[in-house]
């Protein structure tokens, strides 16, 4: 149940309790990406595009029990469980990709995401689909590159304005005049303006991350207070993400003190929120929501939603007592007990999180050699790693074979099946093929199977962060598997103030959870300035520069596919699996459950 690219497990997700700890951490470049059909014409003059309006809601995944709204009887109550409420209810304190269940219901939504992550405009907030206008540079700067080839850039943003046809781009929003904040005040261009100003001020809050505000050069009121004109420093592919979750309320953003205020309850702050439901009561253990009388969108099916604070150990008893109707939990002990609960329905799926291994490619590490990294990828039985991690959950999801795309996206390609970027004659797990790669690289096995080169043993550290038993399990499994390959892996436990961990990390590998917030945000991790850039590929920066300005979805996919292929070949990360979501509910709940990269459409949730 993703919220516009939900960064982590949402509020009702207990999510691999005591197991999962979220830790974020060669194709030749050419002017055009591989052919994908007829590309959109490059603008040579100011051009305007106003697509045919469409208010078809995004499709939902099968694990949500999708039911047409007219087949759901109106009324009733839904009682959800959560393990924690936000530390502060101030919207500034929470990323739009990491919303709790309650915050999600109360947050404006200009665009809604389907299960595949594709954003569609929401007629509740917008009078029409936004208009995109491109204006090419009148006199492009001389970047010293002939033929329009993508330049090499030190950072993704630095080279955008130097790209062919970058110029500028404006997006014009016509707001639905019936859209109001929780206190009845109209949503206006001023809200958008102050949100942009706050998100480009020093030390912006988490709500600003991965939304492209650094590419926005101005936000202005149009002909009326409900017309908003947003100008970018060049064409920006993911412009919908900037205000997908709408603006923040202008009155909350005037000063840093306003933005950073800590609210221990949403009550008394309804003017900061806007959604199909509104808060009628809240304390430290329960929040009750009812239909918002000011809501002018599709009327919600439910009358009320109650979100109860329930410890993981108390979920089953609370369900049996009728205190809650639905919850998410993936603790193996609790899952085992739930199999004996009569009548409860389990909906399995994946969300936005993927588990992966990161490899340090510095020159002082054996992993600095790409052949060694390739051997590790081929020599790891990643299916076995996932089965060990998820033992007790009865989960048999596939191995993730792309460093960029999610399996719920139509763009996903299993890169082990791509002959064009094969790492060796073997496409998937093969200890024999991995041994052959190491032999070729000069790492020779001695009589006891350990490998040496020039008198140096093939060995590195696996760094385990504090409080991450999932990483600990992966470290043990990886160590055992790579021993069969002739590699010695030492486990290093990283303390809160550990210097030994930093020295180990310099030569080793670690395990993390990567969240798919947006396609460009994931791709940016592999650029020269990204968090997964330890194994740089020379083509990625140039491909990213093209992808970030490409508005045509097919052509953008082609650039991103090249990044995925280059990242796979460079092997800075080894994908393992997508983190499962296990949603438990009373039968009959419609339009809610694990939904890939989608988000809950709260107006359509109800009982059948």
C-alpha positions as semicolon CSV with decimal commas, in nm:
position;residue;x (nm);y (nm);z (nm)
1;X;0,000;0,000;0,000
2;X;0,225;0,269;-0,129
3;X;0,172;0,638;-0,093
4;X;0,311;0,825;-0,396
5;X;0,619;0,614;-0,387
6;X;0,600;0,526;-0,021
7;X;0,949;0,523;0,112
8;X;0,910;0,271;0,385
9;X;0,655;0,057;0,554
10;X;0,356;0,282;0,630
11;X;0,205;0,335;0,972
12;X;-0,011;0,023;0,994
13;X;0,276;-0,194;0,875
14;X;0,456;-0,366;1,154
15;X;0,670;-0,486;0,860
16;X;0,923;-0,760;0,939
17;X;0,904;-0,672;1,306
18;X;1,244;-0,702;1,476
19;X;1,381;-0,821;1,142
20;X;1,381;-0,543;0,887
21;X;1,564;-0,218;0,950
22;X;1,551;0,030;0,665
23;X;1,892;0,180;0,586
24;X;1,913;0,405;0,285
25;X;2,210;0,444;0,181
26;X;2,827;-0,086;-2,053
27;X;2,631;0,067;-2,315
28;X;2,798;0,351;-2,501
29;X;2,621;0,680;-2,448
30;X;2,466;0,829;-2,757
31;X;2,260;1,131;-2,844
32;X;1,947;0,919;-2,874
33;X;1,848;0,616;-2,669
34;X;1,763;0,286;-2,835
35;X;1,464;0,306;-3,066
36;X;1,133;0,267;-2,888
37;X;0,899;0,370;-3,164
38;X;0,810;0,721;-3,270
39;X;0,967;0,969;-3,027
40;X;0,808;1,298;-2,940
41;X;0,932;1,587;-3,150
42;X;1,204;1,802;-2,997
43;X;1,077;2,156;-2,936
44;X;1,226;2,419;-3,163
45;X;1,002;2,699;-3,042
46;X;0,781;2,758;-2,743
47;X;0,528;2,476;-2,757
48;X;0,225;2,398;-2,545
49;X;0,073;2,060;-2,473
50;X;-0,270;2,015;-2,320
51;X;-0,360;1,642;-2,312
52;X;-0,720;1,530;-2,330
53;X;-0,857;1,544;-1,975
54;X;-0,897;1,206;-1,810
55;X;-1,010;1,128;-1,459
56;X;-0,981;0,751;-1,475
57;X;-0,848;0,643;-1,135
58;X;-0,522;0,450;-1,131
59;X;-0,558;0,075;-1,147
60;X;-0,511;-0,125;-0,829
61;X;-0,320;-0,446;-0,779
62;X;-0,503;-0,776;-0,729
63;X;-0,401;-0,797;-0,363
64;X;-0,622;-0,499;-0,277
65;X;-0,946;-0,686;-0,358
66;X;-1,033;-0,426;-0,624
67;X;-1,406;-0,358;-0,639
68;X;-1,590;-0,093;-0,842
69;X;-1,706;0,191;-0,618
70;X;-2,072;0,149;-0,719
71;X;-2,060;-0,211;-0,593
72;X;-1,969;-0,103;-0,239
73;X;-2,245;-0,022;0,005
74;X;-2,186;0,320;0,164
75;X;-2,136;0,340;0,539
76;X;-1,960;0,144;0,803
77;X;-1,638;0,173;0,996
78;X;-1,285;0,048;0,936
79;X;-1,062;-0,014;1,237
80;X;-0,690;-0,024;1,160
81;X;-0,390;-0,097;1,379
82;X;-0,061;0,089;1,390
83;X;0,250;0,039;1,599
84;X;0,334;0,406;1,618
85;X;0,199;0,749;1,540
86;X;0,418;1,026;1,397
87;X;0,660;1,184;1,641
88;X;0,518;1,515;1,521
89;X;0,195;1,572;1,331
90;X;0,341;1,877;1,158
91;X;0,334;1,781;0,785
92;X;0,675;1,943;0,743
93;X;0,831;1,667;0,955
94;X;0,732;1,377;0,729
95;X;0,843;1,287;0,379
96;X;0,557;1,247;0,135
97;X;0,714;0,910;0,050
98;X;0,696;0,799;0,414
99;X;0,348;0,888;0,531
100;X;0,178;0,717;0,820
101;X;-0,169;0,581;0,754
102;X;-0,345;0,874;0,919
103;X;-0,124;1,137;0,755
104;X;-0,187;0,976;0,418
105;X;-0,563;1,012;0,457
106;X;-0,529;1,379;0,551
107;X;-0,276;1,488;0,288
108;X;-0,370;1,669;-0,037
109;X;-0,319;1,466;-0,354
110;X;-0,290;1,633;-0,693
111;X;-0,181;1,307;-0,854
112;X;-0,254;0,950;-0,751
113;X;-0,025;0,651;-0,816
114;X;-0,141;0,318;-0,950
115;X;0,016;-0,016;-0,868
116;X;0,281;0,047;-1,135
117;X;0,370;0,386;-0,985
118;X;0,231;0,586;-1,277
119;X;0,079;0,915;-1,161
120;X;-0,259;1,038;-1,285
121;X;-0,409;1,376;-1,206
122;X;-0,689;1,395;-0,951
123;X;-1,002;1,589;-1,043
124;X;-1,076;1,657;-0,678
125;X;-0,785;1,899;-0,672
126;X;-0,735;1,996;-1,035
127;X;-0,990;2,138;-1,277
128;X;-0,799;1,988;-1,571
129;X;-0,478;1,806;-1,649
130;X;-0,185;2,047;-1,604
131;X;-0,050;2,216;-1,915
132;X;0,320;2,169;-1,994
133;X;0,498;2,434;-2,203
134;X;0,854;2,390;-2,326
135;X;1,075;2,684;-2,428
136;X;1,412;2,588;-2,581
137;X;1,721;2,797;-2,522
138;X;1,747;3,077;-2,776
139;X;2,127;3,060;-2,779
140;X;2,258;2,733;-2,629
141;X;2,594;2,772;-2,455
142;X;2,906;2,631;-2,619
143;X;2,977;2,323;-2,410
144;X;3,251;2,204;-2,638
145;X;3,056;1,898;-2,741
146;X;2,985;1,844;-3,109
147;X;2,690;1,661;-3,252
148;X;2,472;1,702;-2,944
149;X;2,639;1,425;-2,750
150;X;2,557;1,413;-2,380
151;X;2,835;1,591;-2,186
152;X;3,011;1,444;-1,889
153;X;2,882;1,607;-1,572
154;X;3,007;1,625;-1,217
155;X;2,650;1,615;-1,091
156;X;2,315;1,537;-1,255
157;X;2,176;1,886;-1,201
158;X;2,489;2,070;-1,311
159;X;2,461;1,962;-1,672
160;X;2,086;1,983;-1,724
161;X;2,089;2,339;-1,857
162;X;2,363;2,241;-2,102
163;X;2,157;1,966;-2,257
164;X;2,027;2,011;-2,613
165;X;1,684;2,171;-2,605
166;X;1,679;2,206;-2,228
167;X;1,570;2,571;-2,218
168;X;1,296;2,603;-1,961
169;X;0,962;2,444;-1,891
170;X;0,647;2,571;-1,725
171;X;0,367;2,367;-1,577
172;X;0,034;2,544;-1,529
173;X;-0,207;2,407;-1,273
174;X;-0,573;2,507;-1,276
175;X;-0,693;2,422;-0,927
176;X;-1,041;2,298;-0,857
177;X;-1,200;2,600;-0,690
178;X;-1,393;2,366;-0,459
179;X;-1,068;2,232;-0,308
180;X;-1,021;2,369;0,043
181;X;-0,808;2,311;0,350
182;X;-0,950;2,151;0,661
183;X;-1,067;2,487;0,799
184;X;-1,245;2,585;0,477
185;X;-0,978;2,818;0,338
186;X;-0,919;2,786;-0,036
187;X;-0,608;2,617;-0,170
188;X;-0,429;2,888;-0,370
189;X;-0,110;2,968;-0,559
190;X;0,031;3,118;-0,237
191;X;0,044;2,772;-0,083
192;X;0,250;2,648;-0,378
193;X;0,481;2,950;-0,369
194;X;0,566;2,924;-0,001
195;X;0,611;2,548;-0,025
196;X;0,871;2,597;-0,299
197;X;1,045;2,876;-0,108
198;X;1,061;2,666;0,209
199;X;1,188;2,362;0,018
200;X;1,470;2,562;-0,143
201;X;1,574;2,737;0,180
202;X;1,878;2,612;0,374
203;X;1,821;2,278;0,550
204;X;1,488;2,187;0,388
205;X;1,281;1,927;0,567
206;X;1,223;1,563;0,464
207;X;0,896;1,661;0,298
208;X;1,105;1,825;0,022
209;X;1,320;1,526;-0,072
210;X;1,304;1,360;-0,416
211;X;1,046;1,607;-0,550
212;X;1,266;1,809;-0,785
213;X;1,233;2,143;-0,607
214;X;1,597;2,215;-0,690
215;X;1,498;2,230;-1,057
216;X;1,217;2,483;-0,998
217;X;1,319;2,844;-1,071
218;X;0,989;3,017;-0,990
219;X;0,634;2,962;-0,870
220;X;0,381;3,233;-0,948
221;X;0,010;3,305;-0,944
222;X;-0,151;3,305;-1,288
223;X;-0,460;3,490;-1,401
224;X;-0,640;3,397;-1,081
225;X;-0,542;3,286;-0,733
226;X;-0,625;2,927;-0,830
227;X;-0,391;2,926;-1,132
228;X;-0,037;2,822;-1,049
229;X;0,256;2,856;-1,290
230;X;0,565;2,653;-1,198
231;X;0,882;2,714;-1,401
232;X;1,171;2,467;-1,420
233;X;1,533;2,528;-1,522
234;X;1,484;2,286;-1,810
235;X;1,250;2,007;-1,907
236;X;1,208;1,788;-1,600
237;X;1,075;1,437;-1,656
238;X;0,922;1,382;-1,312
239;X;0,754;1,721;-1,275
240;X;0,437;1,550;-1,153
241;X;0,619;1,442;-0,838
242;X;0,696;1,801;-0,732
243;X;0,340;1,870;-0,625
244;X;0,191;1,520;-0,646
245;X;0,115;1,544;-0,276
246;X;0,005;1,902;-0,319
247;X;0,150;2,202;-0,141
248;X;0,179;2,264;0,231
249;X;-0,041;2,529;0,390
250;X;0,120;2,870;0,338
251;X;0,058;2,981;0,696
252;X;0,277;2,698;0,827
253;X;0,582;2,795;0,625
254;X;0,652;3,161;0,699
255;X;0,949;3,100;0,928
256;X;1,177;2,807;1,020
257;X;1,011;2,803;1,362
258;X;0,670;2,753;1,200
259;X;0,801;2,469;0,986
260;X;0,977;2,293;1,270
261;X;0,703;2,324;1,532
262;X;0,629;1,995;1,706
263;X;0,259;1,901;1,719
264;X;0,171;1,615;1,950
265;X;-0,177;1,585;1,798
266;X;-0,346;1,672;1,467
267;X;-0,633;1,829;1,659
268;X;-0,624;2,203;1,659
269;X;-0,431;2,199;1,330
270;X;-0,699;2,091;1,083
271;X;-0,615;2,386;0,859
272;X;-0,288;2,210;0,777
273;X;-0,466;1,907;0,634
274;X;-0,710;1,832;0,355
275;X;-0,854;1,499;0,255
276;X;-1,171;1,290;0,228
277;X;-1,167;1,237;0,605
278;X;-1,103;1,472;0,893
279;X;-0,992;1,420;1,254
280;X;-1,272;1,414;1,511
281;X;-1,070;1,288;1,806
282;X;-0,710;1,198;1,881
283;X;-0,506;1,095;2,181
284;X;-0,189;0,901;2,233
285;X;-0,349;0,567;2,155
286;X;-0,625;0,629;1,901
287;X;-0,720;0,861;1,615
288;X;-1,077;0,868;1,486
289;X;-1,156;1,006;1,141
290;X;-1,493;1,088;0,988
291;X;-1,608;1,205;0,647
292;X;-1,485;1,556;0,581
293;X;-1,794;1,781;0,537
294;X;-1,582;2,020;0,330
295;X;-1,474;1,748;0,086
296;X;-1,603;1,813;-0,266
297;X;-1,454;1,506;-0,430
298;X;-1,597;1,156;-0,459
299;X;-1,780;1,084;-0,136
300;X;-1,600;0,819;0,074
301;X;-1,775;0,487;0,116
302;X;-1,684;0,453;0,484
303;X;-1,836;0,673;0,752
304;X;-1,544;0,650;0,993
305;X;-1,190;0,517;1,018
306;X;-1,035;0,441;1,356
307;X;-0,660;0,390;1,384
308;X;-0,557;0,221;1,709
309;X;-0,211;0,198;1,860
310;X;-0,158;-0,177;1,913
311;X;0,174;-0,346;1,999
312;X;0,268;-0,628;1,763
313;X;0,223;-0,886;2,036
314;X;-0,136;-0,768;2,092
315;X;-0,258;-0,770;1,732
316;X;-0,420;-1,113;1,731
317;X;-0,607;-1,058;2,059
318;X;-0,726;-0,714;1,943
319;X;-0,852;-0,870;1,620
320;X;-1,036;-1,150;1,801
321;X;-1,198;-0,896;2,033
322;X;-1,323;-0,698;1,733
323;X;-1,111;-0,396;1,824
324;X;-0,936;-0,390;1,486
325;X;-1,033;-0,512;1,138
326;X;-0,706;-0,502;0,948
327;X;-0,334;-0,473;1,006
328;X;0,002;-0,552;0,852
329;X;0,259;-0,766;1,024
330;X;0,541;-0,988;0,903
331;X;0,691;-1,112;1,229
332;X;0,736;-1,489;1,177
333;X;0,612;-1,578;1,526
334;X;0,295;-1,375;1,483
335;X;0,243;-1,504;1,129
336;X;0,263;-1,860;1,261
337;X;-0,007;-1,785;1,518
338;X;-0,228;-1,614;1,259
339;X;-0,252;-1,934;1,057
340;X;-0,472;-2,072;1,337
341;X;-0,711;-1,774;1,340
342;X;-1,035;-1,871;1,167
343;X;-1,182;-1,644;0,903
344;X;-0,897;-1,398;0,872
345;X;-0,785;-1,319;0,517
346;X;-0,420;-1,277;0,415
347;X;-0,327;-1,056;0,120
348;X;0,033;-1,094;0,004
349;X;0,225;-0,853;-0,212
350;X;0,521;-0,622;-0,235
351;X;0,564;-0,253;-0,178
352;X;0,835;-0,003;-0,262
353;X;1,124;-0,156;-0,066
354;X;1,391;-0,390;-0,200
355;X;1,666;-0,563;-0,009
356;X;2,012;-0,556;-0,166
357;X;2,384;-0,591;-0,102
358;X;2,618;-0,297;-0,160
359;X;2,979;-0,352;-0,265
360;X;3,269;-0,120;-0,195
361;X;3,470;-0,070;-0,512
362;X;3,755;0,140;-0,382
363;X;4,102;0,066;-0,511
364;X;4,217;-0,080;-0,178
365;X;3,947;-0,348;-0,185
366;X;3,945;-0,677;-0,377
367;X;3,594;-0,572;-0,478
368;X;3,752;-0,289;-0,674
369;X;3,810;-0,548;-0,946
370;X;3,491;-0,579;-1,157
371;X;3,564;-0,946;-1,224
372;X;3,555;-1,016;-0,850
373;X;3,224;-0,833;-0,820
374;X;3,083;-1,028;-1,113
375;X;3,198;-1,352;-0,955
376;X;3,017;-1,260;-0,633
377;X;2,695;-1,193;-0,826
378;X;2,722;-1,524;-1,010
379;X;2,835;-1,717;-0,703
380;X;2,558;-1,611;-0,467
381;X;2,241;-1,816;-0,451
382;X;2,019;-1,511;-0,398
383;X;1,706;-1,725;-0,384
384;X;1,851;-1,902;-0,081
385;X;1,940;-1,568;0,080
386;X;1,581;-1,449;0,043
387;X;1,436;-1,775;0,171
388;X;1,659;-1,753;0,476
389;X;1,564;-1,391;0,543
390;X;1,193;-1,461;0,507
391;X;1,181;-1,801;0,673
392;X;0,855;-1,837;0,859
393;X;0,663;-1,599;0,633
394;X;0,579;-1,865;0,373
395;X;0,700;-1,621;0,111
396;X;0,830;-1,733;-0,228
397;X;0,866;-1,408;-0,418
398;X;1,108;-1,389;-0,710
399;X;1,469;-1,277;-0,696
400;X;1,498;-0,912;-0,801
401;X;1,703;-0,890;-1,118
402;X;1,715;-0,516;-1,182
403;X;1,895;-0,250;-0,979
404;X;1,644;0,015;-1,090
405;X;1,299;-0,113;-1,177
406;X;1,043;-0,272;-0,948
407;X;0,868;-0,592;-1,056
408;X;0,533;-0,412;-1,032
409;X;0,641;-0,175;-1,310
410;X;0,583;-0,253;-1,676
411;X;0,940;-0,130;-1,737
412;X;1,088;-0,417;-1,535
413;X;1,331;-0,640;-1,723
414;X;1,503;-0,946;-1,580
415;X;1,863;-0,856;-1,661
416;X;1,987;-1,211;-1,608
417;X;1,803;-1,292;-1,930
418;X;1,962;-1,013;-2,131
419;X;2,233;-1,155;-2,357
420;X;2,347;-0,802;-2,441
421;X;2,477;-0,742;-2,088
422;X;2,566;-1,095;-1,983
423;X;2,839;-1,104;-1,718
424;X;2,959;-1,446;-1,831
425;X;2,831;-1,751;-2,017
426;X;2,609;-1,818;-1,715
427;X;2,306;-1,592;-1,682
428;X;2,213;-1,672;-1,324
429;X;2,351;-1,839;-1,010
430;X;2,634;-2,073;-1,105
431;X;2,917;-2,155;-0,867
432;X;3,110;-2,311;-1,154
433;X;3,082;-1,997;-1,365
434;X;3,181;-1,779;-1,068
435;X;3,488;-1,995;-1,004
436;X;3,587;-1,962;-1,370
437;X;3,564;-1,581;-1,349
438;X;3,793;-1,575;-1,046
439;X;4,036;-1,813;-1,213
440;X;4,051;-1,580;-1,512
441;X;4,111;-1,283;-1,279
442;X;4,415;-1,459;-1,131
443;X;4,268;-1,559;-0,795
444;X;4,395;-1,914;-0,761
445;X;4,248;-2,165;-0,516
446;X;4,494;-2,355;-0,293
447;X;4,447;-2,704;-0,156
448;X;4,194;-2,597;0,106
449;X;3,992;-2,394;-0,146
450;X;4,098;-2,047;-0,030
451;X;4,197;-1,809;-0,309
452;X;4,514;-1,602;-0,329
453;X;4,670;-1,362;-0,578
454;X;5,027;-1,239;-0,545
455;X;5,030;-1,375;-0,191
456;X;4,716;-1,185;-0,085
457;X;4,409;-1,376;0,027
458;X;4,075;-1,294;-0,132
459;X;3,888;-1,161;0,174
460;X;3,678;-0,868;0,289
461;X;3,444;-0,756;0,568
462;X;3,066;-0,771;0,581
463;X;2,957;-0,474;0,794
464;X;2,647;-0,526;1,010
465;X;2,482;-0,203;1,133
466;X;2,347;-0,187;1,488
467;X;2,001;-0,324;1,549
468;X;1,969;-0,494;1,210
469;X;1,926;-0,869;1,263
470;X;1,821;-0,906;0,900
471;X;2,164;-0,784;0,788
472;X;2,322;-1,020;1,041
473;X;2,136;-1,313;0,890
474;X;2,240;-1,208;0,539
475;X;2,601;-1,177;0,651
476;X;2,608;-1,533;0,783
477;X;2,441;-1,673;0,468
478;X;2,670;-1,479;0,235
479;X;2,979;-1,581;0,431
480;X;2,885;-1,947;0,405
481;X;2,809;-1,927;0,033
482;X;3,120;-1,732;-0,062
483;X;3,336;-1,976;0,134
484;X;3,246;-2,230;-0,136
485;X;3,380;-1,980;-0,387
486;X;3,709;-1,953;-0,199
487;X;3,637;-1,611;-0,045
488;X;3,685;-1,537;0,325
489;X;3,420;-1,300;0,461
490;X;3,470;-1,153;0,809
491;X;3,171;-1,018;1,001
492;X;3,214;-0,671;1,150
493;X;2,951;-0,544;1,393
494;X;2,916;-0,169;1,362
495;X;2,861;-0,004;1,698
496;X;2,702;0,329;1,766
497;X;3,050;0,480;1,796
498;X;3,268;0,223;1,629
499;X;3,591;0,297;1,448
500;X;3,656;-0,065;1,364
501;X;3,341;-0,070;1,152
502;X;3,457;0,220;0,939
503;X;3,785;0,045;0,862
504;X;3,597;-0,273;0,778
505;X;3,350;-0,092;0,558
506;X;3,635;0,046;0,351
507;X;3,709;-0,297;0,217
508;X;3,381;-0,483;0,227
509;X;3,012;-0,516;0,166
510;X;2,691;-0,447;0,353
511;X;2,316;-0,507;0,325
512;X;2,055;-0,233;0,298
513;X;1,695;-0,170;0,204
514;X;1,648;0,050;-0,101
515;X;1,320;0,235;-0,143
516;X;1,171;0,316;-0,480
517;X;1,050;0,672;-0,433
518;X;1,074;0,781;-0,799
519;X;1,245;0,633;-1,105
520;X;1,488;0,925;-1,130
521;X;1,568;0,913;-0,758
522;X;1,668;0,547;-0,788
523;X;1,871;0,612;-1,104
524;X;2,046;0,910;-0,940
525;X;2,196;0,677;-0,680
526;X;2,420;0,533;-0,951
527;X;2,547;0,865;-1,085
528;X;2,889;1,001;-0,987
529;X;2,739;1,189;-0,692
530;X;2,495;0,918;-0,586
531;X;2,489;0,695;-0,281
532;X;2,564;0,380;-0,487
533;X;2,837;0,534;-0,702
534;X;3,128;0,337;-0,557
535;X;3,147;0,138;-0,881
536;X;3,099;0,418;-1,137
537;X;3,007;0,345;-1,496
538;X;3,128;0,611;-1,737
539;X;2,799;0,627;-1,927
540;X;2,558;0,669;-1,637
541;X;2,594;1,043;-1,578
542;X;2,535;1,124;-1,945
543;X;2,238;0,886;-1,965
544;X;2,091;1,038;-1,651
545;X;2,128;1,388;-1,797
546;X;1,914;1,278;-2,091
547;X;1,661;1,087;-1,882
548;X;1,595;1,377;-1,646
549;X;1,491;1,609;-1,931
550;X;1,302;1,356;-2,145
551;X;0,924;1,403;-2,126
552;X;0,839;1,118;-2,360
553;X;0,792;0,814;-2,135
554;X;0,919;0,559;-2,389
555;X;1,236;0,754;-2,465
556;X;1,295;0,820;-2,095
557;X;1,259;0,448;-2,027
558;X;1,526;0,380;-2,290
559;X;1,774;0,611;-2,114
560;X;1,690;0,460;-1,775
561;X;1,724;0,110;-1,916
562;X;2,080;0,199;-2,015
563;X;2,147;0,314;-1,659
564;X;2,002;-0,010;-1,520
565;X;2,220;-0,214;-1,757
566;X;2,535;-0,018;-1,672
567;X;2,467;-0,043;-1,298
568;X;2,408;-0,417;-1,334
569;X;2,735;-0,459;-1,523
570;X;2,934;-0,245;-1,279
571;X;2,777;-0,441;-0,989
572;X;2,786;-0,170;-0,724
573;X;2,478;-0,337;-0,577
574;X;2,343;-0,690;-0,589
575;X;1,961;-0,694;-0,569
576;X;1,816;-0,969;-0,352
577;X;1,436;-0,945;-0,331
578;X;1,148;-0,704;-0,285
579;X;1,032;-0,674;0,074
580;X;0,696;-0,849;0,115
581;X;0,388;-0,692;0,268
582;X;0,147;-0,920;0,452
583;X;-0,191;-0,758;0,506
584;X;-0,440;-0,932;0,733
585;X;-0,807;-0,836;0,720
586;X;-1,161;-0,942;0,783
587;X;-1,310;-1,075;0,459
588;X;-1,499;-0,822;0,251
589;X;-1,270;-0,523;0,276
590;X;-1,241;-0,371;-0,071
591;X;-0,969;-0,165;-0,239
592;X;-0,704;-0,200;0,028
593;X;-0,396;-0,418;0,063
594;X;-0,045;-0,458;-0,083
595;X;-0,045;-0,257;-0,404
596;X;0,305;-0,246;-0,545
597;X;0,399;0,117;-0,600
598;X;0,038;0,234;-0,566
599;X;-0,136;0,422;-0,291
600;X;-0,465;0,374;-0,109
601;X;-0,761;0,553;-0,266
602;X;-0,941;0,615;0,061
603;X;-1,262;0,730;-0,105
604;X;-1,308;0,381;-0,253
605;X;-1,224;0,172;0,054
606;X;-1,528;-0,002;0,201
607;X;-1,699;-0,329;0,282
608;X;-1,870;-0,570;0,042
